[in-house]
Amino acid sequence: DDGHELQGYFGPPRHPERVESPLKMQLLLLEDASGQRAFFISADIFGFGPELMDAINGDAGIWGIQPAAVVANASHTHYGPGTVTHAVPGLGAFHHPFAAKIARSIAVTLPRLYQSLRPCELFAGQADAQIGFNRRVDAEGKIVMAPNPSAHYETATPFMRVEFEDGHRVLLVNHACHPTGLGPAKVISADYPGALR
């Protein structure tokens, strides 16, 4: 523990006591036949704050990737150092060194991704899945935290599959559900997105 707080739960500061599962980041660069590029980032962090996105977009721009073509997907883990400066007070502090390390890792990986581009095919679809529920209920004009099965929650999981000529596949999955399986634990964890990966 270097003094950083975990971000994601209201209450007293949570400082990690152990690593339950590692936090990971995965990057994918795609380029079509006309040279247009799209850059996908998936990271086990609470969120991509504006400072982090400014750094990423700046580095991606060097490689001809427009901000609209950068898809940054945070797993929204509640068990990692803070990456969002505009979080509500009490959710955990922003950890500048951690956010800067993420940006640096992306910057140094982009040239390698560009140099290793190879032909692939893209497929998209969705699967039926429901692992969470809506947790806000209107109780006599006041919103309270409680299960609300009649409100909206995700029941489908969109995916994109990338297939390379050598048979290697990459699968991108996006299912919206708070990864809070460990409650307010003081641990580093990728929670269910890590297990899904």
Backbone as CSV, one residue per row, in Angstrom:
resi,resn,N_x,N_y,N_z,CA_x,CA_y,CA_z,C_x,C_y,C_z
1,ASP,0.856,-1.192,0.000,0.000,0.000,0.000,0.884,1.232,0.000
2,ASP,0.780,2.044,-1.049,1.560,3.280,-1.111,0.735,4.476,-0.660
3,GLY,-0.338,4.217,0.093,-1.169,5.289,0.598,-2.383,5.558,-0.258
4,HIS,-2.508,4.876,-1.409,-3.660,5.156,-2.275,-4.931,4.546,-1.709
5,GLU,-6.037,5.140,-2.115,-7.356,4.651,-1.731,-7.973,3.882,-2.889
6,LEU,-8.832,2.955,-2.547,-9.645,2.289,-3.550,-10.819,3.204,-3.866
7,GLN,-11.272,3.185,-5.101,-12.367,4.064,-5.512,-13.604,3.230,-5.824
8,GLY,-14.768,3.686,-5.316,-16.000,3.018,-5.705,-17.040,2.817,-4.624
9,TYR,-16.674,2.959,-3.350,-17.639,2.762,-2.273,-17.677,3.980,-1.372
10,PHE,-18.890,4.412,-1.005,-19.023,5.484,-0.029,-18.594,4.983,1.338
11,GLY,-18.036,5.883,2.121,-17.644,5.517,3.476,-16.225,5.931,3.762
12,PRO,-15.679,5.401,4.856,-14.292,5.747,5.196,-13.337,5.258,4.116
13,PRO,-12.175,5.898,3.990,-11.209,5.486,2.968,-10.863,4.002,3.079
14,ARG,-10.786,3.344,1.945,-10.384,1.929,1.908,-8.997,1.845,1.297
15,HIS,-8.071,1.300,2.035,-6.706,1.088,1.559,-6.532,-0.419,1.377
16,PRO,-6.042,-0.860,0.203,-5.977,-2.305,-0.062,-5.041,-3.035,0.888
17,GLU,-5.493,-4.193,1.337,-4.709,-5.035,2.234,-4.086,-6.226,1.511
18,ARG,-4.627,-6.556,0.336,-4.079,-7.666,-0.449,-4.628,-7.585,-1.873
19,VAL,-4.058,-8.401,-2.751,-4.538,-8.513,-4.129,-5.371,-9.781,-4.227
20,GLU,-6.652,-9.608,-4.458,-7.565,-10.742,-4.617,-7.466,-11.299,-6.042
21,SER,-7.410,-10.409,-7.014,-7.181,-10.792,-8.413,-6.542,-9.600,-9.110
22,PRO,-5.683,-9.859,-10.100,-4.954,-8.751,-10.737,-5.861,-7.880,-11.607
23,LEU,-5.517,-6.608,-11.672,-6.177,-5.686,-12.589,-5.450,-5.771,-13.921
24,LYS,-6.196,-5.823,-15.016,-5.582,-5.971,-16.328,-6.108,-4.914,-17.288
25,MET,-5.343,-4.718,-18.357,-5.751,-3.824,-19.436,-5.454,-4.529,-20.742
26,GLN,-6.379,-4.412,-21.700,-6.210,-5.019,-23.016,-6.463,-3.952,-24.080
27,LEU,-5.666,-3.984,-25.142,-5.731,-2.985,-26.202,-5.888,-3.679,-27.550
28,LEU,-6.693,-3.077,-28.417,-6.904,-3.620,-29.753,-6.949,-2.459,-30.736
29,LEU,-6.129,-2.524,-31.763,-6.115,-1.519,-32.820,-6.608,-2.171,-34.108
30,LEU,-7.622,-1.553,-34.713,-8.159,-2.035,-35.974,-7.947,-0.966,-37.039
31,GLU,-7.716,-1.414,-38.275,-7.572,-0.498,-39.400,-8.304,-1.104,-40.588
32,ASP,-9.165,-0.311,-41.242,-9.879,-0.843,-42.403,-9.071,-0.629,-43.688
33,ALA,-9.625,-1.058,-44.807,-8.905,-1.014,-46.085,-8.585,0.408,-46.528
34,SER,-9.317,1.395,-46.011,-9.054,2.782,-46.390,-8.125,3.490,-45.396
35,GLY,-7.613,2.755,-44.421,-6.664,3.331,-43.468,-7.290,3.971,-42.249
36,GLN,-8.621,3.900,-42.122,-9.289,4.434,-40.928,-9.022,3.501,-39.750
37,ARG,-8.686,4.088,-38.605,-8.325,3.276,-37.439,-9.320,3.448,-36.298
38,ALA,-9.511,2.368,-35.552,-10.305,2.387,-34.319,-9.470,1.731,-33.234
39,PHE,-9.527,2.302,-32.042,-8.683,1.841,-30.940,-9.567,1.502,-29.753
40,PHE,-9.494,0.244,-29.314,-10.298,-0.243,-28.197,-9.410,-0.439,-26.972
41,ILE,-9.859,0.090,-25.838,-9.143,-0.060,-24.571,-10.115,-0.657,-23.568
42,SER,-9.735,-1.736,-22.948,-10.532,-2.334,-21.884,-9.633,-2.429,-20.658
43,ALA,-10.062,-1.821,-19.551,-9.198,-1.776,-18.368,-9.999,-1.995,-17.093
44,ASP,-9.396,-2.700,-16.163,-9.999,-2.906,-14.847,-9.732,-1.682,-13.982
45,ILE,-10.511,-0.639,-14.236,-10.423,0.591,-13.460,-11.840,1.075,-13.180
46,PHE,-11.978,2.048,-12.268,-13.290,2.583,-11.909,-13.899,3.352,-13.073
47,GLY,-13.082,4.100,-13.800,-13.585,4.855,-14.935,-12.467,5.588,-15.640
48,PHE,-12.748,6.024,-16.854,-11.809,6.850,-17.613,-12.191,8.303,-17.405
49,GLY,-11.489,8.974,-16.509,-11.749,10.382,-16.255,-11.248,11.242,-17.396
50,PRO,-11.665,12.533,-17.423,-11.267,13.406,-18.526,-9.763,13.591,-18.655
51,GLU,-9.047,13.630,-17.543,-7.584,13.794,-17.610,-6.951,12.588,-18.305
52,LEU,-7.419,11.410,-17.966,-6.897,10.186,-18.574,-7.252,10.141,-20.060
53,MET,-8.474,10.514,-20.405,-8.881,10.499,-21.809,-8.132,11.552,-22.628
54,ASP,-7.840,12.704,-22.037,-7.057,13.716,-22.764,-5.689,13.169,-23.142
55,ALA,-5.043,12.477,-22.191,-3.725,11.900,-22.466,-3.819,10.812,-23.524
56,ILE,-4.815,9.941,-23.406,-4.981,8.847,-24.372,-5.273,9.392,-25.766
57,ASN,-6.192,10.343,-25.856,-6.540,10.908,-27.168,-5.348,11.617,-27.800
58,GLY,-4.532,12.273,-26.978,-3.331,12.927,-27.506,-2.368,11.933,-28.117
59,ASP,-2.129,10.829,-27.413,-1.217,9.807,-27.930,-1.818,9.087,-29.128
60,ALA,-3.123,8.810,-29.096,-3.774,8.134,-30.218,-3.745,9.014,-31.467
61,GLY,-3.865,10.322,-31.273,-3.841,11.248,-32.403,-2.546,11.188,-33.186
62,ILE,-1.443,10.907,-32.500,-0.151,10.774,-33.181,-0.205,9.654,-34.214
63,TRP,-1.034,8.649,-33.947,-1.145,7.490,-34.841,-2.360,7.602,-35.760
64,GLY,-2.912,8.806,-35.886,-4.015,9.028,-36.811,-5.350,8.510,-36.328
65,ILE,-5.482,8.328,-35.024,-6.740,7.829,-34.458,-7.509,9.014,-33.882
66,GLN,-8.667,9.295,-34.447,-9.487,10.411,-33.989,-10.118,10.093,-32.631
67,PRO,-10.380,11.103,-31.789,-11.022,10.844,-30.486,-12.307,10.031,-30.587
68,ALA,-13.108,10.260,-31.635,-14.359,9.506,-31.785,-14.114,8.029,-32.077
69,ALA,-12.895,7.667,-32.470,-12.564,6.277,-32.781,-11.843,5.583,-31.640
70,VAL,-11.760,6.253,-30.485,-11.177,5.639,-29.287,-12.324,5.148,-28.410
71,VAL,-12.395,3.842,-28.211,-13.437,3.243,-27.381,-12.777,2.788,-26.084
72,ALA,-13.027,3.540,-25.006,-12.417,3.240,-23.705,-13.479,2.637,-22.797
73,ASN,-13.284,1.384,-22.432,-14.257,0.661,-21.627,-13.636,0.286,-20.274
74,ALA,-14.107,0.944,-19.222,-13.662,0.602,-17.873,-14.556,-0.499,-17.324
75,SER,-13.964,-1.486,-16.686,-14.786,-2.536,-16.077,-15.586,-1.984,-14.904
76,HIS,-15.207,-0.799,-14.434,-15.862,-0.108,-13.320,-15.654,-0.860,-11.996
77,THR,-14.511,-1.549,-11.895,-14.234,-2.241,-10.648,-14.241,-1.248,-9.489
78,HIS,-14.748,-1.691,-8.383,-14.776,-0.870,-7.162,-13.603,-1.231,-6.245
79,TYR,-12.614,-1.917,-6.826,-11.485,-2.421,-6.032,-10.156,-2.089,-6.692
80,GLY,-10.026,-0.845,-7.122,-8.780,-0.390,-7.717,-8.504,1.046,-7.328
81,PRO,-7.271,1.520,-7.517,-6.934,2.911,-7.226,-7.784,3.860,-8.070
82,GLY,-8.006,5.057,-7.561,-8.868,6.029,-8.213,-8.330,6.543,-9.535
83,THR,-9.186,6.518,-10.564,-8.822,7.021,-11.885,-9.735,8.155,-12.342
84,VAL,-10.664,8.556,-11.488,-11.630,9.599,-11.825,-11.510,10.737,-10.811
85,THR,-11.205,11.945,-11.306,-11.060,13.093,-10.397,-12.403,13.669,-9.990
86,HIS,-13.417,13.513,-10.810,-14.701,14.147,-10.544,-15.673,13.218,-9.798
87,ALA,-15.159,12.174,-9.146,-16.025,11.283,-8.372,-16.582,12.043,-7.164
88,VAL,-17.762,11.655,-6.749,-18.395,12.264,-5.586,-17.500,12.058,-4.361
89,PRO,-17.327,13.099,-3.525,-16.514,12.928,-2.310,-17.010,11.741,-1.481
90,GLY,-16.074,10.980,-0.968,-16.408,9.806,-0.181,-16.331,8.517,-0.967
91,LEU,-16.125,8.612,-2.313,-16.005,7.408,-3.134,-14.571,6.915,-3.252
92,GLY,-13.616,7.727,-2.816,-12.203,7.374,-2.937,-11.485,8.381,-3.805
93,ALA,-10.281,8.706,-3.411,-9.510,9.774,-4.062,-8.896,9.322,-5.387
94,PHE,-8.688,10.289,-6.269,-7.961,10.089,-7.522,-6.504,9.768,-7.190
95,HIS,-5.945,8.791,-7.882,-4.548,8.394,-7.656,-3.758,8.719,-8.917
96,HIS,-3.163,9.906,-8.945,-2.497,10.403,-10.151,-1.420,9.456,-10.675
97,PRO,-0.525,8.915,-9.840,0.510,8.015,-10.386,-0.066,6.791,-11.104
98,PHE,-1.158,6.244,-10.582,-1.777,5.069,-11.209,-2.364,5.448,-12.566
99,ALA,-3.099,6.565,-12.618,-3.681,7.020,-13.887,-2.591,7.338,-14.905
100,ALA,-1.513,7.959,-14.445,-0.402,8.294,-15.345,0.258,7.022,-15.880
101,LYS,0.365,5.990,-15.048,0.951,4.723,-15.491,0.092,4.079,-16.584
102,ILE,-1.227,4.173,-16.451,-2.123,3.637,-17.477,-1.884,4.365,-18.800
103,ALA,-1.845,5.699,-18.736,-1.635,6.493,-19.957,-0.291,6.168,-20.599
104,ARG,0.766,6.036,-19.792,2.095,5.708,-20.328,2.101,4.330,-20.982
105,SER,1.452,3.374,-20.343,1.397,2.014,-20.899,0.739,2.008,-22.268
106,ILE,-0.330,2.777,-22.406,-1.019,2.861,-23.687,-0.120,3.525,-24.731
107,ALA,0.531,4.616,-24.338,1.394,5.358,-25.275,2.516,4.489,-25.817
108,VAL,3.148,3.678,-24.969,4.274,2.862,-25.435,3.815,1.623,-26.190
109,THR,2.550,1.229,-26.020,2.042,0.037,-26.708,1.510,0.359,-28.098
110,LEU,1.046,1.578,-28.310,0.479,1.933,-29.613,1.419,1.653,-30.791
111,PRO,2.710,1.999,-30.724,3.585,1.673,-31.863,3.678,0.176,-32.143
112,ARG,3.700,-0.631,-31.089,3.763,-2.082,-31.261,2.485,-2.607,-31.911
113,LEU,1.342,-2.051,-31.512,0.079,-2.473,-32.119,0.067,-2.120,-33.607
114,TYR,0.510,-0.920,-33.935,0.523,-0.484,-35.326,1.442,-1.374,-36.166
115,GLN,2.594,-1.719,-35.625,3.563,-2.537,-36.361,3.111,-3.989,-36.507
116,SER,2.168,-4.423,-35.679,1.746,-5.827,-35.739,0.349,-5.992,-36.341
117,LEU,-0.149,-4.983,-37.070,-1.443,-5.124,-37.742,-1.401,-6.300,-38.710
118,ARG,-2.488,-7.069,-38.757,-2.580,-8.198,-39.684,-4.039,-8.397,-40.075
119,PRO,-4.296,-9.070,-41.191,-5.672,-9.231,-41.666,-6.553,-9.957,-40.646
120,CYS,-7.817,-9.530,-40.594,-8.777,-10.167,-39.691,-10.186,-9.952,-40.237
121,GLU,-11.140,-10.678,-39.667,-12.557,-10.503,-39.964,-13.268,-10.163,-38.667
122,LEU,-14.310,-9.324,-38.764,-15.088,-8.911,-37.603,-16.482,-9.505,-37.666
123,PHE,-16.975,-9.935,-36.526,-18.332,-10.444,-36.384,-18.940,-9.795,-35.146
124,ALA,-20.240,-9.531,-35.170,-20.911,-8.931,-34.017,-22.201,-9.670,-33.736
125,GLY,-22.607,-9.647,-32.466,-23.852,-10.292,-32.070,-24.175,-9.964,-30.637
126,GLN,-25.090,-10.725,-30.078,-25.400,-10.553,-28.656,-25.866,-11.873,-28.077
127,ALA,-25.690,-12.005,-26.771,-26.108,-13.202,-26.052,-27.077,-12.784,-24.950
128,ASP,-28.018,-13.651,-24.632,-28.925,-13.380,-23.517,-28.162,-13.582,-22.217
129,ALA,-28.231,-12.600,-21.343,-27.546,-12.704,-20.047,-28.149,-11.693,-19.087
130,GLN,-28.279,-12.086,-17.844,-28.771,-11.163,-16.817,-28.105,-11.555,-15.502
131,ILE,-27.185,-10.702,-15.036,-26.470,-11.008,-13.796,-26.702,-9.959,-12.717
132,GLY,-27.452,-8.929,-13.043,-27.714,-7.876,-12.060,-29.177,-7.497,-12.084
133,PHE,-29.494,-6.419,-11.388,-30.862,-5.924,-11.343,-30.809,-4.427,-11.080
134,ASN,-31.925,-3.766,-11.303,-32.014,-2.347,-10.991,-32.116,-2.202,-9.483
135,ARG,-31.347,-1.298,-8.924,-31.268,-1.210,-7.462,-31.842,0.092,-6.907
136,ARG,-32.727,0.731,-7.656,-33.359,1.951,-7.157,-34.874,1.826,-7.258
137,VAL,-35.552,2.112,-6.140,-37.009,1.996,-6.061,-37.585,3.327,-5.597
138,ASP,-38.703,3.705,-6.201,-39.437,4.898,-5.755,-40.346,4.474,-4.604
139,ALA,-40.003,4.893,-3.406,-40.777,4.568,-2.213,-41.459,5.845,-1.716
140,GLU,-42.703,6.021,-2.131,-43.490,7.188,-1.734,-42.786,8.498,-2.067
141,GLY,-42.294,8.585,-3.294,-41.664,9.816,-3.775,-40.202,9.966,-3.433
142,LYS,-39.630,8.998,-2.744,-38.215,9.045,-2.385,-37.508,7.834,-2.996
143,ILE,-36.368,8.072,-3.636,-35.618,6.976,-4.241,-34.764,6.306,-3.162
144,VAL,-34.935,5.003,-3.016,-34.162,4.231,-2.034,-33.444,3.091,-2.745
145,MET,-32.362,2.615,-2.125,-31.600,1.501,-2.681,-32.262,0.187,-2.282
146,ALA,-32.846,-0.483,-3.271,-33.504,-1.772,-3.054,-33.716,-2.421,-4.419
147,PRO,-33.836,-3.747,-4.468,-34.082,-4.406,-5.753,-35.377,-3.910,-6.406
148,ASN,-35.306,-3.670,-7.726,-36.462,-3.187,-8.468,-36.559,-3.967,-9.779
149,PRO,-37.132,-5.183,-9.723,-37.177,-6.020,-10.921,-38.054,-5.464,-12.042
150,SER,-38.927,-4.504,-11.747,-39.788,-3.957,-12.796,-39.125,-2.802,-13.552
151,ALA,-37.968,-2.323,-13.095,-37.257,-1.240,-13.776,-36.253,-1.836,-14.767
152,HIS,-35.572,-0.960,-15.511,-34.638,-1.434,-16.535,-33.375,-2.047,-15.926
153,TYR,-32.923,-3.129,-16.513,-31.610,-3.710,-16.254,-31.233,-4.516,-17.485
154,GLU,-29.947,-4.801,-17.613,-29.454,-5.468,-18.825,-29.878,-6.932,-18.865
155,THR,-30.386,-7.336,-20.016,-30.731,-8.745,-20.227,-30.040,-9.305,-21.474
156,ALA,-29.224,-8.472,-22.103,-28.490,-8.917,-23.292,-27.054,-8.424,-23.193
157,THR,-26.148,-9.204,-23.730,-24.732,-8.864,-23.725,-24.223,-8.790,-25.152
158,PRO,-23.953,-7.571,-25.635,-23.402,-7.461,-26.991,-21.942,-7.918,-27.024
159,PHE,-21.521,-8.438,-28.164,-20.127,-8.849,-28.297,-19.641,-8.593,-29.717
160,MET,-18.334,-8.500,-29.841,-17.684,-8.418,-31.152,-16.549,-9.440,-31.149
161,ARG,-16.468,-10.224,-32.229,-15.420,-11.233,-32.344,-14.493,-10.839,-33.484
162,VAL,-13.198,-10.889,-33.215,-12.176,-10.617,-34.219,-11.476,-11.940,-34.498
163,GLU,-11.475,-12.356,-35.776,-10.845,-13.622,-36.149,-9.683,-13.350,-37.093
164,PHE,-8.518,-13.900,-36.743,-7.316,-13.737,-37.550,-7.111,-14.967,-38.426
165,GLU,-6.311,-14.810,-39.458,-6.095,-15.901,-40.420,-5.484,-17.139,-39.781
166,ASP,-4.711,-16.949,-38.696,-4.071,-18.091,-38.045,-5.001,-18.812,-37.068
167,GLY,-6.280,-18.384,-37.007,-7.239,-19.028,-36.110,-7.362,-18.360,-34.754
168,HIS,-6.458,-17.455,-34.436,-6.525,-16.734,-33.166,-7.765,-15.846,-33.156
169,ARG,-8.433,-15.767,-32.012,-9.645,-14.964,-31.885,-9.529,-14.002,-30.710
170,VAL,-10.187,-12.871,-30.852,-10.335,-11.902,-29.767,-11.829,-11.679,-29.601
171,LEU,-12.310,-11.707,-28.385,-13.724,-11.513,-28.108,-13.894,-10.304,-27.206
172,LEU,-14.668,-9.328,-27.657,-14.983,-8.149,-26.858,-16.416,-8.290,-26.364
173,VAL,-16.609,-8.163,-25.048,-17.910,-8.358,-24.419,-18.217,-7.142,-23.560
174,ASN,-19.481,-6.712,-23.562,-19.855,-5.563,-22.740,-21.192,-5.821,-22.066
175,HIS,-21.161,-6.021,-20.755,-22.393,-6.227,-19.988,-22.406,-5.241,-18.830
176,ALA,-23.409,-4.389,-18.777,-23.466,-3.341,-17.757,-24.047,-3.872,-16.451
177,CYS,-23.188,-3.985,-15.446,-23.604,-4.394,-14.109,-22.467,-4.026,-13.159
178,HIS,-22.785,-3.310,-12.086,-21.739,-2.893,-11.144,-20.966,-4.099,-10.618
179,PRO,-19.630,-4.109,-10.749,-18.837,-5.190,-10.162,-18.558,-4.893,-8.686
180,THR,-19.481,-5.305,-7.848,-19.386,-5.042,-6.401,-19.532,-6.333,-5.607
181,GLY,-19.073,-7.437,-6.187,-19.282,-8.743,-5.572,-18.596,-8.953,-4.237
182,LEU,-17.619,-8.109,-3.902,-16.887,-8.294,-2.652,-17.304,-7.284,-1.585
183,GLY,-18.412,-6.586,-1.835,-18.843,-5.572,-0.857,-17.761,-4.517,-0.687
184,PRO,-17.671,-3.912,0.486,-16.655,-2.869,0.695,-15.278,-3.423,1.085
185,ALA,-14.914,-4.572,0.542,-13.637,-5.210,0.888,-12.455,-4.292,0.571
186,LYS,-11.410,-4.433,1.334,-10.182,-3.646,1.145,-9.171,-4.478,0.369
187,VAL,-9.515,-4.767,-0.886,-8.672,-5.612,-1.723,-8.582,-5.025,-3.124
188,ILE,-7.533,-5.392,-3.839,-7.426,-5.128,-5.276,-8.101,-6.304,-5.969
189,SER,-9.065,-6.012,-6.854,-9.760,-7.105,-7.531,-10.393,-6.632,-8.833
190,ALA,-10.370,-7.514,-9.832,-11.069,-7.271,-11.091,-12.519,-7.720,-11.003
191,ASP,-12.919,-8.324,-9.886,-14.286,-8.775,-9.637,-14.773,-9.652,-10.797
192,TYR,-16.081,-9.642,-11.100,-16.607,-10.577,-12.097,-16.076,-10.329,-13.513
193,PRO,-15.744,-9.067,-13.913,-15.173,-8.938,-15.262,-13.862,-9.716,-15.414
194,GLY,-13.077,-9.779,-14.345,-11.845,-10.563,-14.400,-12.128,-12.051,-14.533
195,ALA,-13.154,-12.527,-13.810,-13.517,-13.935,-13.904,-14.082,-14.244,-15.291
196,LEU,-14.872,-13.324,-15.856,-15.414,-13.501,-17.196,-14.301,-13.569,-18.232
197,ARG,-13.286,-12.717,-18.062,-12.164,-12.708,-18.989,-11.488,-14.058,-18.982
